[in-house]
Amino acid sequence: MEVALAGELGVSRTPVRDALARLADEGLLVYQPNRGFLVRRFGIEDVIHAATLRASLEGLGCRLVGERGLQAGEKQRLHDLLEAQRQVLYGDEWNNKRALLWQDLNLDFHSALLKLAGNPWLTDAVRRARRLPIVYDSRSRPHDLKALRLLFERRHSQQAFDDHCRIADALDQHETTRAESLMREHILTNRDVVALAMRAAASSEKPAKEEASTPASD
């Protein structure tokens, strides 16, 4: 509640009201009359819907890049990003540090293409779709987080890197439709990996819960 939160933080209601409204606009809070703002939770369906939207949006981004064409410096930028990814994925043994570095480089590649598309509305829409479904609170189920970590296993990361190379090559060859299709398929593949893992884990968890809730017979 606005009043209670302002008192807890030792500030006036105005900045708290503004902050809550901004978080609600970002999709992180939900307002309920007489209850105030609640932290929004995200589940498997949110992950699926957001990734499906991202596939269409980032596919459109590739189309815009392809229609405009790549300048020499832009081609070099994509080449440098791919080379950095290659060194991380095919270098020394895979560990958490390298997985996190790959995560950053993966985001850099997607962000670079969005920037080249030159449409800030598109970039903002992708940012929201990318961020919201992976916001988990302390009540999140462990298998949800485990499913997301599958995206950063070395084998899967190398497959994603191969997708990046094909997308960049299609743009370099002025194959706009192919680049759009490859980006859509790239994101939808990641979506399906996470969704399948989350559903499998949830399915295996359900019988155990049902068994635990069944009263023991005398």
Secondary structure by P-SEA (a helix, b strand, c coil): caaaaaaaacccaaaaaaaaaaaaaaccbbbbcccccccccccaaaaaaaaaaaaaaaaaaaaaaaaacccaaaaaaaaaaaaaaaaaaacccccaaaaaaaaaaaaaaaaaaaaaaccaaaaaaaaaaacccccccccccaaaaaaaaccccaaaaaaaaaaaaaaaaaaaacaaaaaaaaaaaaaaaaaaaaaaaaaaaaaaaaaaaaaaaccccc
